[in-house]
Amino acid sequence: MIAEITDLIPVPVYGHTLFVARADTPLVPLRPICEALGLDWKSQHQKLKSHPTFAPCVVMITTHDAVGRLQEMVAMVAEMVPLWLVTIHPTKVAAKVRDTLIAFQITSGKLLYAAWISVRNGLPIHTGKRANPDLFRQAPSLGDWLEHPQVDEAVQLRRQEALLTEKFKAERGQLRRKANAVARKVGLTSRQIDILETFAFWSAPAPALQQASLPFSPTEECA
């Protein structure tokens, strides 16, 4: 199958530029990945075409090169790229690109998919630089932001923070109710316990300050 694509989105991945096609499905040209890792493209292409898992996910796309000429490229669905890469053992590549291979295996699929989502929804591609603050207002909808993997991660972390805050409030309330119950046994109100707790805090002796060790004796220095 050949799909005509007119635009490739450049994606910075660990000092290399990979690409994902601007299409209904995130298609990733594979040859730039092989070139970044020093892999023999012909043997990798043959392996993919003969593999029952990968072959259905490999397609030919056509795009324009730098001078406007059409060229064909072999591409794969982004979610399958990490699965292909883990079939390559790090010891099978040159030592200088071993760390790059491992990084590609772990994160390239996520970064390529995130870039595809970003461009489709008018969001910034992650480059390590601060995005234009006006982009939040320019996005088509809040739902478009939530499709972005990194935005979703940030939102989930905030939700975890909220859950911890609620847990802290619940535990604090439980302690407060227990203190009030104990106070009522001696005829004190909650307000009176608040006053006594504040007094106890401010009247407690301050902790002794630890004197920093000096490289000389103070008496010797003043002599």
N, C-alpha and C positions, 0 to 999 in steps of 0.2 A: 504494500500500500504506500502511495506517495501523497503526502499532504503539502499543499503549497502554503508556505509561511513567508511573510514579507518582513518580519521583524524578529530579531533576537535580542533578548534582554541580557546585558552583561552583568554578571554577578561576581563580586570579589569574594574569593574563598581562599584564605590562608596564603595571600601573596600571589595567587593566580586568578585569572579571569576565566570563569566558566560561563555557560550560556543556558538560558531556558527560553523556549519559543513562546511568543505571544499568541496563544491559541486557546481553544476550548479545553484542552488537556495540557498540563505542563509537560512538554517534551524537551528532553535534554540532549543536545548533541554530544556524542560520546568521544569523538576523536580528540577534542581539546583536553579531556580528562586524561586520556592515554598519553598525550604529549606532555602534560604536566608531570606525569608519574614516570616517564621514560619507558612506557610499555609499547610493545610491538602492536600497532593498530591492526594489521591484517590478521594476526593470530587471535587477538581478542574478538574481532568481528566474526571470525569463523566460529569461535567458541560460542558466541551468543546466538548465531543463526542455527547452530545444531543443538542447542540446549532446549529441552521441552518446556522449561519454566520461563526462560527469557525470550525465546523466539517470538511468541505472540505479542510481546511488549515492545519489540523493535520495529521501527518504521523508517521510511525514507522521507525526508522533508526537503523542500527546495526553498532557498532564501537568496537574497541579493548580497553579493560581496561588496567590498569597499568602493568599487567603481560601477556598481549597478548591474553586474552580470549575474544571471541565475546560476546557482550551484546546488548540487545535491549533498545532503548530509545524513548520516545515520544517527537516529535519535532513539531515546528510550523514555518511557514514562518515569517521571521524577521519583516516585515512590519505590521503583525497582532498582534505581541506581545504587543505593547502599548495599542491596542484596548481591548485585553483581560484584561490587568492590570487595566484599568480604570473602569472595572466592579467591582473591589474590592474597597470598600469604606475604606478610611484610619482608620475610627473608628472601623473597623472589624478586625484589626490586633493589635498586642501588641504595646504599646506605644513606646517601645525601637526600633521598626523597622518602625514606622510610617513615619519618614522622608525618610527612605530608599525606602519605597513603592512609595512615591510621586516622589522621584528622578528617580526611575525605570520607573514610568508612563511617565515622561517627556522626559527622554533621553536614556533609555536602547535600544530602537529600533534603534535610530540613531547611537549609539556607536557600536552595534553589526553589523549593516549593513556596517559601515565604516571599521570595522576590516575585514569583508569578502572581501570588495573591495580592501583593502590594500594588503592582502595576495595573492589574485588572480593576482594583478599587481606588486608584488614584492616591495610594499611600506611599510613603518613602521606602526605598530599599535600604536595608541595614548595611551601613558602611563604617560604623564606628563613630560617625560624626553626628552632631546634634541636628535634628530635623527642623525645618521651618515651622515655627509655632502656629502659623496660620493653617497648616495642613489639617489640623483637627477640625476646624470649621469648614474646610473645603471638601472633606470626605462626604460621599453621597448619603451615608447614614451611619449611626452608631453600630449597627449590625455589621457593616463592612469592616469597621475597626476590629471587631471581635473575631473576625475570620483570620486575622493576622496572627500567626503562632506566637510571636514575641509579645504582642499586645495581650493575647489570651493568657500567656504566662504571667505577665504583670498583674492582670486582673485576678487570677487565681491566688497569687501571693497576697494581694490585698484582702481577698476573702478569708484566707488563713489568718491574717492579722485580725480581722473583725471577729472571727470565731474565738481566737485567743482572748481578745478584749472582753467578749461576752462571758467566756469562762472565768476570767479574772473578776468580772463584776458579780457573777453568781457566787464565787467563793467568798468574795468580800462581803456580800449581803448575808451569806450564811454565818460568817464570823460575827457580824454586827448583831444579827438576831440572837445568836447564842450569848453574846455579851449582855444584851438587854435583858434576856431571861434570867441570867445570873444576878444582874443589878436589881431586878424586881424583888428578888428574895430578901434583900436588905432594905427595901423601900425606896430605891433610887429610880429616877426617870432616865430615859435615854439622853436627854439634854444634860442632866447632871453628870452622867458618865462621860459625855463629850468634854465637859469642863475639866473633870478630874484627869482625863487622858491627856489633855493639852497641858495641864499643870505638871503632870508627871514627866512629860516630854521635856519641858523647858527647865525643870528643876533637877533633872538628872545630871550628875557630874560629867563634864566633858571628858572624852577619852584623852589619855596622856599622849602628848606628841612625841614621836620618836625622834631623838636628836640625830641628825645626820652625822656620820663618821667624818672626821676631818683629818687631813693628811698631816696635821701638826697639833700640838697641844696649845689651847688658848692662852695659858699662862706663859708659855715660851714665846708665843707670837707678840704678847703685850710687853714682854720684858725689855 
